[in-house]
C-alpha cells in the first residue's frame, strides 16, 4: 500500500508554518554546484548502477520518523516501487535536483511509485522549510540522529556521497543507484523499469 496522501500533505502544510527565506529560483548553493565550486558537500560523480534481479539480494527493511513526526517504514510500501533520495538542506546538488524530483514524483504519483527522502543532517524544522521552498510533497525520514536508514543500506549508499538516490523494486530490493545529482531522464527510465517488473 502506498503511503497515505495525508502524510505528504501534512508535511507540506507544516512547512508553510515554518517558513524559509529566499526562493528556489535564486538559490546560491544550487548555483555554486552548477558552477562546479564543490563547496560544503562531498558529491558523487553521477555514476548510475543498475542491479539485475538475480543480483539484488534480500529486501531491505528500514523505518524512521518523518519531518512531521509520522512513522515511515518499508513495511508500509509492500508491492510499491520506491525512490529513496538521501539529502540535506545545505547540499548544493540536493537543491539543484529538487525540482526534477518534484516533477517526477508528480508524474508517477498514480503509478504505484512512492518517493521518500532520507535527511541525513538537518532538524525537522529545517527539513520542513526545505519542503516549502522547493514544494516537496513527499515525506522524508529524519535520519540525522540515528543513521538507521543509512545503515540499513550499508554497502549500497556511500555516506559521503550526498545526494544518493536509490530505486527500490516492488519486492523491497535495490534495483538501481545514482551517486550524485540525478539526471531526470535517467531516473525516469529506472523508475519505469522497477514499476513495470513482475513480482516473483
VEXDREN-2710 file (C-alpha; in Angstrom, 1 decimal):
% VEXDREN-2710
k/r/px/py/pz
1/UNK/0.0/0.0/0.0
2/UNK/1.2/3.5/-0.8
3/UNK/1.7/5.9/2.0
4/UNK/-1.3/8.0/2.7
5/UNK/-1.5/11.2/0.9
6/UNK/-2.3/12.9/4.2
7/UNK/1.2/12.2/5.4
8/UNK/2.7/14.1/2.5
9/UNK/0.1/16.8/2.8
10/UNK/0.8/17.2/6.5
11/UNK/4.4/17.7/5.7
12/UNK/3.6/20.4/3.2
13/UNK/1.1/22.2/5.5
14/UNK/3.6/22.1/8.4
15/UNK/6.3/23.5/6.2
16/UNK/4.2/26.5/5.4
17/UNK/4.0/27.3/9.1
18/UNK/7.8/27.1/9.5
19/UNK/8.6/29.3/6.5
20/UNK/12.0/30.0/5.0
21/UNK/13.8/32.9/3.4
22/UNK/14.7/33.2/-0.2
23/UNK/13.4/31.4/-3.2
24/UNK/14.4/28.2/-5.0
25/UNK/14.8/30.2/-8.2
26/UNK/17.5/32.3/-6.6
27/UNK/19.4/29.6/-4.7
28/UNK/23.0/30.4/-4.3
29/UNK/24.1/27.0/-3.1
30/UNK/22.5/25.3/-6.1
31/UNK/24.2/27.9/-8.3
32/UNK/27.5/27.1/-6.7
33/UNK/27.0/23.5/-7.6
34/UNK/26.1/24.3/-11.2
35/UNK/29.3/26.4/-11.4
36/UNK/31.4/23.4/-10.1
37/UNK/32.5/25.1/-6.9
38/UNK/32.0/21.9/-4.8
39/UNK/31.5/23.8/-1.6
40/UNK/30.1/22.4/1.6
41/UNK/29.5/18.9/0.4
42/UNK/31.1/15.8/-1.0
43/UNK/29.2/14.9/-4.1
44/UNK/29.0/11.6/-6.0
45/UNK/30.1/11.7/-9.6
46/UNK/26.7/10.8/-11.1
47/UNK/27.5/7.1/-11.5
48/UNK/24.4/5.1/-12.3
49/UNK/24.4/1.4/-11.3
50/UNK/21.6/-1.0/-12.2
51/UNK/21.3/-4.3/-10.4
52/UNK/19.9/-7.3/-12.3
53/UNK/17.0/-9.0/-10.5
54/UNK/19.2/-12.0/-9.7
55/UNK/21.9/-9.8/-8.1
56/UNK/19.7/-7.7/-5.8
57/UNK/19.9/-9.8/-2.7
58/UNK/17.3/-9.6/0.1
59/UNK/14.7/-6.9/0.6
60/UNK/16.0/-4.1/2.9
61/UNK/13.9/-3.2/6.0
62/UNK/14.1/0.4/7.3
63/UNK/12.0/2.7/9.5
64/UNK/12.1/6.2/10.9
65/UNK/10.1/9.3/11.8
66/UNK/9.3/11.9/9.1
67/UNK/9.8/15.6/9.5
68/UNK/6.2/15.9/10.6
69/UNK/6.6/13.1/13.2
70/UNK/4.8/10.3/11.2
71/UNK/6.3/6.8/11.2
72/UNK/7.6/5.8/7.8
73/UNK/8.8/2.2/7.1
74/UNK/9.4/-0.2/4.3
75/UNK/6.6/-2.3/5.7
76/UNK/4.1/0.4/4.5
77/UNK/5.4/0.1/1.0
78/UNK/4.9/-3.6/0.1
79/UNK/4.3/-4.0/-3.6
80/UNK/5.3/-0.4/-4.3
81/UNK/8.3/0.8/-6.3
82/UNK/10.2/3.4/-4.1
83/UNK/12.5/6.2/-4.9
84/UNK/14.7/6.8/-1.8
85/UNK/16.6/10.1/-2.0
86/UNK/19.4/10.8/0.6
87/UNK/19.8/14.6/1.1
88/UNK/20.2/17.6/3.4
89/UNK/19.3/21.2/3.0
90/UNK/22.8/22.7/2.7
91/UNK/23.8/20.2/0.0
92/UNK/24.0/22.2/-3.3
93/UNK/23.4/19.3/-5.7
94/UNK/20.4/18.3/-3.5
95/UNK/18.9/21.7/-4.0
96/UNK/19.7/21.6/-7.7
97/UNK/18.0/18.3/-8.3
98/UNK/14.9/19.0/-6.1
99/UNK/12.8/20.4/-8.9
100/UNK/13.4/17.3/-11.0
101/UNK/12.4/15.1/-8.1
102/UNK/9.2/17.0/-7.5
103/UNK/8.3/16.8/-11.2
104/UNK/9.0/13.0/-11.4
105/UNK/7.0/12.5/-8.2
106/UNK/4.0/14.2/-9.8
107/UNK/4.4/12.2/-13.0
108/UNK/4.5/8.8/-11.2
109/UNK/2.0/9.6/-8.3
110/UNK/-0.7/7.4/-9.8
111/UNK/1.6/4.6/-11.0
112/UNK/2.3/2.7/-7.7
113/UNK/5.5/4.6/-7.1
114/UNK/6.4/6.4/-3.8
115/UNK/9.1/9.0/-3.3
116/UNK/10.7/9.2/0.1
117/UNK/13.5/11.5/1.2
118/UNK/16.1/10.5/3.8
119/UNK/17.5/13.6/5.5
120/UNK/21.0/12.8/6.9
121/UNK/21.8/16.0/8.7
122/UNK/19.0/18.5/9.4
123/UNK/16.5/19.2/12.1
124/UNK/12.8/18.6/11.3
125/UNK/12.3/22.4/11.2
126/UNK/15.0/22.8/8.5
127/UNK/13.6/19.9/6.5
128/UNK/10.1/21.4/6.6
129/UNK/11.4/24.8/5.4
130/UNK/13.2/23.0/2.5
131/UNK/9.9/21.2/1.7
132/UNK/8.2/24.6/1.5
133/UNK/10.9/26.3/-0.5
134/UNK/11.1/23.5/-3.1
135/UNK/7.5/22.4/-3.0
136/UNK/8.2/18.9/-2.0
137/UNK/5.0/16.9/-1.5
138/UNK/6.6/13.6/-0.4
139/UNK/7.9/12.9/3.2
140/UNK/11.4/12.5/4.4
141/UNK/12.8/10.2/7.1
142/UNK/14.8/12.3/9.6
143/UNK/17.9/10.1/9.8
144/UNK/20.3/12.6/11.3
145/UNK/20.2/11.3/14.9
146/UNK/20.1/7.6/14.4
147/UNK/21.5/6.9/10.9
148/UNK/19.4/3.8/10.9
149/UNK/18.2/4.1/7.3
150/UNK/21.7/4.8/6.1
151/UNK/23.0/1.8/8.0
152/UNK/20.3/-0.4/6.5
153/UNK/21.7/0.3/3.1
154/UNK/25.4/-0.1/4.1
155/UNK/27.4/-1.2/1.0
156/UNK/24.8/0.4/-1.3
157/UNK/24.8/4.0/-0.1
158/UNK/28.1/5.7/0.4
159/UNK/27.7/8.1/3.4
160/UNK/29.9/10.7/1.9
161/UNK/28.1/10.8/-1.4
162/UNK/25.1/13.1/-1.0
163/UNK/22.8/13.1/-2.8
164/UNK/22.4/9.4/-3.4
165/UNK/19.2/8.2/-5.0
166/UNK/18.0/4.5/-4.8
167/UNK/15.3/2.9/-6.9
168/UNK/13.8/0.1/-4.9
169/UNK/11.8/-2.6/-6.7
170/UNK/8.3/-3.7/-5.6
171/UNK/9.8/-6.6/-3.6
172/UNK/11.9/-4.1/-1.5
173/UNK/15.2/-4.7/-3.2
174/UNK/17.6/-2.1/-4.6
175/UNK/17.3/-2.1/-8.3
176/UNK/19.4/1.0/-9.1
177/UNK/21.6/3.6/-7.5
178/UNK/22.6/7.1/-8.6
179/UNK/25.6/8.6/-6.7
180/UNK/25.4/12.4/-7.1
181/UNK/22.8/14.6/-8.7
182/UNK/20.2/12.8/-10.8
183/UNK/19.6/13.2/-14.5
184/UNK/15.9/13.4/-14.8
185/UNK/15.5/11.3/-17.9
186/UNK/17.8/8.6/-16.4
187/UNK/15.9/8.4/-13.2
188/UNK/12.6/8.3/-15.0
189/UNK/13.8/5.3/-17.0
190/UNK/15.0/3.5/-13.9
191/UNK/11.6/4.1/-12.2
192/UNK/9.6/2.8/-15.1
193/UNK/11.7/-0.3/-15.2
194/UNK/11.2/-1.1/-11.5
195/UNK/7.5/-0.2/-11.5
196/UNK/6.8/-2.5/-14.5
197/UNK/8.6/-5.6/-13.2
198/UNK/6.6/-8.6/-12.2
199/UNK/6.9/-9.6/-8.6
200/UNK/8.3/-13.1/-8.1
END
